[in-house]
Amino acid sequence: MRSRITGGIFAALGPALMLAACGGSGNNTSNPAAPSPTTPTTTPAGAVNTTTITIQNNVATPKDIIVPRGSQVTFINSDSRPHDMESNPHPEHTDCPAIAQVGFLNPGQTRQTGNLTTARICGYHDHNLADVAGLQGSITVQ
């Protein structure tokens, strides 16, 4: 008799427990304000709305920017030395392939990323000076 009661309880509670464990559907229809999996969850403090990053004296300014989806970001090398701007992580550069279109910039050169179409935070750095904090930053695509 005990196994029939236990089986009955699991039969009655099983679907409810499974729904609770799954957290509902993956399309966020129950909570439209909930972020989708591709939405950045934290924008770096002090990020500014612009599509231009200027490099001068081994510093990329502004460090962190916010752009709408589909944007391209222009990197301007106003420094006296070349810079190789790439996507994180170092050395793979695989997070945001559109940043790879910037690549190597001689002094005075300007180049744009590809279209940044996925909402996310894309980190960038100078490949040859990967540990220089002034040449690291992020592009938040919203």
C-alpha positions as CSV (number, residue, x, y, z in Angstrom):
1,M,0.0,0.0,0.0
2,R,2.8,2.4,0.8
3,S,4.2,2.1,-2.8
4,R,0.7,3.1,-4.2
5,I,0.5,6.2,-2.0
6,T,4.1,7.2,-2.8
7,G,3.5,6.6,-6.5
8,G,0.3,8.6,-6.4
9,I,2.0,11.5,-4.7
10,F,4.8,11.5,-7.4
11,A,2.2,11.2,-10.1
12,A,0.3,14.2,-8.8
13,L,3.4,16.4,-7.9
14,G,5.7,15.3,-10.8
15,P,4.5,17.8,-13.4
16,A,4.5,20.7,-10.9
17,L,8.0,19.9,-9.8
18,M,9.2,19.6,-13.4
19,L,7.7,23.0,-14.3
20,A,9.3,24.6,-11.2
21,A,12.7,23.1,-12.1
22,C,12.5,24.3,-15.7
23,G,11.6,27.8,-14.9
24,G,9.0,28.1,-17.6
25,S,9.5,28.7,-21.3
26,G,12.7,30.1,-22.8
27,N,11.0,32.9,-24.7
28,N,10.3,35.1,-21.6
29,T,6.6,35.5,-22.5
30,S,5.7,35.3,-18.9
31,N,7.9,38.2,-18.1
32,P,8.6,40.4,-21.1
33,A,10.9,42.7,-19.1
34,A,13.3,39.8,-18.4
35,P,16.5,40.0,-20.6
36,S,16.9,37.5,-23.4
37,P,20.0,35.4,-23.3
38,T,21.9,37.7,-25.7
39,T,21.1,40.9,-23.8
40,P,24.1,42.3,-21.8
41,T,23.3,42.2,-18.1
42,T,25.8,44.8,-16.9
43,T,27.0,47.8,-18.8
44,P,30.4,49.0,-17.5
45,A,30.1,52.1,-15.2
46,G,30.9,55.3,-17.1
47,A,30.2,53.9,-20.5
48,V,29.2,56.5,-23.1
49,N,27.1,56.5,-26.2
50,T,29.4,57.0,-29.1
51,T,30.7,55.0,-32.1
52,T,34.3,56.4,-32.0
53,I,37.3,55.3,-29.9
54,T,40.5,57.3,-30.2
55,I,43.9,55.9,-29.2
56,Q,46.5,58.4,-28.0
57,N,49.5,58.0,-25.6
58,N,48.7,54.3,-25.2
59,V,45.1,55.0,-24.0
60,A,41.9,54.2,-25.8
61,T,39.2,56.9,-25.1
62,P,36.5,56.4,-24.2
63,K,37.4,53.1,-22.6
64,D,33.8,51.7,-22.6
65,I,31.1,52.7,-25.0
66,I,27.5,51.8,-25.8
67,V,26.2,51.4,-29.4
68,P,22.9,50.2,-30.9
69,R,22.7,46.8,-32.6
70,G,24.0,47.0,-36.2
71,S,26.5,49.8,-35.5
72,Q,30.1,49.9,-36.5
73,V,32.7,51.4,-34.2
74,T,35.5,53.6,-35.6
75,F,39.0,53.3,-34.1
76,I,41.3,56.2,-34.7
77,N,45.0,55.8,-34.0
78,S,46.2,59.3,-33.0
79,D,49.2,57.7,-31.2
80,S,52.8,57.8,-32.4
81,R,53.0,54.0,-32.5
82,P,51.0,51.3,-34.2
83,H,48.3,49.4,-32.4
84,D,46.6,46.0,-33.2
85,M,43.1,46.3,-31.8
86,E,41.3,42.9,-31.4
87,S,38.4,41.3,-29.6
88,N,38.8,39.5,-26.3
89,P,40.0,37.0,-25.1
90,H,43.7,37.3,-25.8
91,P,45.2,35.7,-27.9
92,E,42.2,34.0,-29.5
93,H,40.1,37.1,-30.3
94,T,36.9,35.1,-30.7
95,D,34.3,36.9,-28.6
96,C,33.3,39.5,-31.2
97,P,34.7,38.8,-34.7
98,A,33.5,42.1,-36.0
99,I,36.3,43.8,-34.0
100,A,38.9,41.9,-36.0
101,Q,38.2,44.1,-39.0
102,V,40.0,46.9,-37.1
103,G,43.2,44.9,-36.6
104,F,46.6,46.7,-37.2
105,L,46.5,50.5,-37.2
106,N,49.6,52.6,-38.1
107,P,49.8,56.1,-36.6
108,G,47.2,58.3,-38.2
109,Q,45.1,55.4,-39.5
110,T,41.3,55.0,-39.0
111,R,39.4,51.7,-39.4
112,Q,35.9,50.5,-38.5
113,T,34.6,47.3,-37.0
114,G,32.2,45.1,-38.9
115,N,28.5,45.4,-38.0
116,L,27.9,44.6,-34.3
117,T,24.6,42.8,-34.6
118,T,24.3,40.8,-31.4
119,A,23.4,42.4,-28.1
120,R,26.3,41.7,-25.8
121,I,29.4,43.2,-24.2
122,C,32.5,43.0,-26.5
123,G,35.8,43.4,-24.8
124,Y,38.8,44.7,-26.8
125,H,42.5,45.2,-26.3
126,D,45.7,45.8,-28.2
127,H,47.0,42.4,-29.2
128,N,50.7,43.4,-28.9
129,L,50.2,45.2,-25.6
130,A,47.5,43.0,-24.0
131,D,48.5,43.8,-20.4
132,V,48.2,47.6,-20.9
133,A,45.0,48.6,-19.1
134,G,44.7,51.9,-21.0
135,L,44.3,49.9,-24.3
136,Q,41.6,47.7,-22.9
137,G,37.9,48.5,-22.9
138,S,34.4,47.3,-24.0
139,I,31.7,47.9,-26.5
140,T,28.2,47.3,-25.2
141,V,25.9,46.4,-28.0
142,Q,22.2,47.1,-27.1
